[in-house]
Amino acid sequence: MARLEWESGDRTPALGGKTTEDGVADTDDLTFEEALAQLDETVGALEAGDLPLAAATQLYERGMKLARICSEMLAAAELKITRIQTAYGEQMRLPPEEGPEGEP
């Protein structure tokens, strides 16, 4: 799990891991589990309430981005599962059982 760290000198939160050219932690290549862990840590830091306003605002924005990433990944997984069920569901259905006189 990524650990919340502080940039030297300015109390600006940064999550460990890859960063972009502007020093912001990169979220493009995160797995769902990594994004969720970072979101959880971000929420914890915001709930602690000991951040300066600028840092809290920046962290809130990152949290919203992570939440969107997690939501999109979950939606994609749900769509994939639905497609799999549609494609293979017909093969999994059992024929209806017939009653004693050949009635379904």
C-alpha positions, -999 to +999 in steps of 0.1 A: +000+000+000+012+035-008+021+056+022+011+093+024+042+114+025+049+152+026+068+171+000+098+187+016+091+221+031+055+228+021+032+202+038+018+193+004+007+156+005+020+132-020+014+095-023+044+073-027+049+057-061+053+071-096+049+108-102+043+129-133+066+157-144+048+182-122+054+161-091+018+148-088+014+111-082+005+092-114-028+074-114-028+061-150-012+027-144-028+018-111-046-015-105-080-013-089-065-025-056-038+001-057-063+029-065-086+018-038-058+016-012-046+051-022-082+064-020-086+049+015-053+065+026-064+098+011-097+098+029-079+090+061-056+119+057-085+143+050-105+129+079-076+135+103-081+172+096-046+185+102-038+196+067-035+232+055-064+243+032-043+242+000-030+207+008-065+194+018-079+208-014-052+192-035-057+159-017-095+161-021-091+165-058-068+135-060-093+115-039-121+124-064-099+113-093-091+080-075-128+075-068-136+080-105-109+056-115-123+029-091-158+035-103-148+032-140-129+000-133-159-015-114-182-006-142-159-021-168-157-053-148-195-054-144-199-050-181-174-078-188-192-101-164-226-093-181-211-100-215-196-133-203-230-143-188-247-134-221-222-153-242-221-184-221-254-182-202-273-200-229-250-230-225-255-231-188-293-232-188-309-265-179-340-277-198-372-274-178-381-305-159-412-322-172-441-331-149-455-366-145-476-363-177-451-346-199-461-311-187-434-286-178 
